[in-house]
Amino acid sequence: MAHAVTRGGILRGQDVRARRDPGDAGFLYLAFASVIVMGAVVFVCLWSRLTVVNLGYEISRLNETRAQALETNKRFRLELMGLKSPGRLEKIAAEEFGLRYPSPEQIVHIK
């Protein structure tokens, strides 16, 4: 093995360092930058997941509100149909306003 590191060995012409230079801070900068980038990636992943979950809850809430609005609309339509029924209107016209069907003498035919 000692043969590989010598000047005439297999690794000749390559810059092989046995130890890191303690004065070289490039490794620390690279490690710090890597940690920052990984932290940012984790933050973005968590933020996007929380956003998806919150939007899911909001969609669920809005679907419930929509279902309630449709049910209310259905009840109002039924009530409107009852209020517009000819039998009810005829009864109100007769009782409250004293209206009745015209007699045959009151009908005027226009030609």
RALIN-V665659 format. One record per residue. N is the residue number from 1. RES is the residue in three letters. SS is DSSP state (h for helix, s for strand, l for the rest). OMEGA is omega in degrees with one decimal (none if undefined). Layout:
# RALIN-V665659
n | res | ss | omega
N | RES | SS | OMEGA
N | RES | SS | OMEGA
This chain:
# RALIN-V665659
n | res | ss | omega
1 | MET | l | 178.3
2 | ALA | h | -179.6
3 | HIS | h | -175.6
4 | ALA | h | -175.2
5 | VAL | h | -178.0
6 | THR | l | -177.1
7 | ARG | l | -177.1
8 | GLY | l | -175.1
9 | GLY | l | -175.3
10 | ILE | l | -175.2
11 | LEU | l | -177.9
12 | ARG | l | 179.1
13 | GLY | l | 178.5
14 | GLN | l | -179.9
15 | ASP | l | -178.7
16 | VAL | l | 177.7
17 | ARG | l | 179.0
18 | ALA | l | -179.2
19 | ARG | l | 177.4
20 | ARG | l | 178.8
21 | ASP | l | -178.7
22 | PRO | l | 179.4
23 | GLY | l | -179.0
24 | ASP | l | -177.9
25 | ALA | l | -180.0
26 | GLY | h | 179.1
27 | PHE | h | 179.9
28 | LEU | h | 177.4
29 | TYR | h | 178.4
30 | LEU | h | 178.7
31 | ALA | h | 179.2
32 | PHE | h | 178.7
33 | ALA | h | 178.4
34 | SER | h | 178.8
35 | VAL | h | 178.9
36 | ILE | h | -179.8
37 | VAL | h | 178.4
38 | MET | h | 176.5
39 | GLY | h | 178.7
40 | ALA | h | 178.7
41 | VAL | h | 178.1
42 | VAL | h | 179.0
43 | PHE | h | -179.7
44 | VAL | h | 178.5
45 | CYS | h | 179.3
46 | LEU | h | 179.8
47 | TRP | h | -179.7
48 | SER | h | 178.8
49 | ARG | h | 178.0
50 | LEU | h | 177.6
51 | THR | h | 178.4
52 | VAL | h | 179.6
53 | VAL | h | 179.2
54 | ASN | h | 177.6
55 | LEU | h | 175.7
56 | GLY | h | 177.2
57 | TYR | h | -179.5
58 | GLU | h | 177.4
59 | ILE | h | 178.2
60 | SER | h | 179.1
61 | ARG | h | -179.9
62 | LEU | h | 175.8
63 | ASN | h | 176.9
64 | GLU | h | 178.2
65 | THR | h | 178.9
66 | ARG | h | 179.2
67 | ALA | h | 177.8
68 | GLN | h | 179.8
69 | ALA | h | 177.5
70 | LEU | h | 178.4
71 | GLU | h | 177.6
72 | THR | h | 178.6
73 | ASN | h | 179.1
74 | LYS | h | 179.0
75 | ARG | h | 179.3
76 | PHE | h | 177.7
77 | ARG | h | 177.4
78 | LEU | h | 178.6
79 | GLU | h | 178.7
80 | LEU | h | 178.0
81 | MET | h | 178.0
82 | GLY | h | -179.3
83 | LEU | h | -178.1
84 | LYS | l | -175.9
85 | SER | l | -178.2
86 | PRO | h | 179.5
87 | GLY | h | 179.7
88 | ARG | h | -179.4
89 | LEU | h | 178.1
90 | GLU | h | 179.5
91 | LYS | h | 179.6
92 | ILE | h | -179.8
93 | ALA | h | -178.3
94 | ALA | h | -173.7
95 | GLU | h | -173.2
96 | GLU | h | -174.3
97 | PHE | l | 178.9
98 | GLY | l | 179.1
99 | LEU | l | 176.5
100 | ARG | l | 178.4
101 | TYR | l | 179.9
102 | PRO | l | 175.9
103 | SER | l | -178.7
104 | PRO | h | 179.4
105 | GLU | h | -177.5
106 | GLN | h | -177.1
107 | ILE | l | 178.2
108 | VAL | l | 178.9
109 | HIS | l | -179.8
110 | ILE | l | 179.9
111 | LYS | l | none
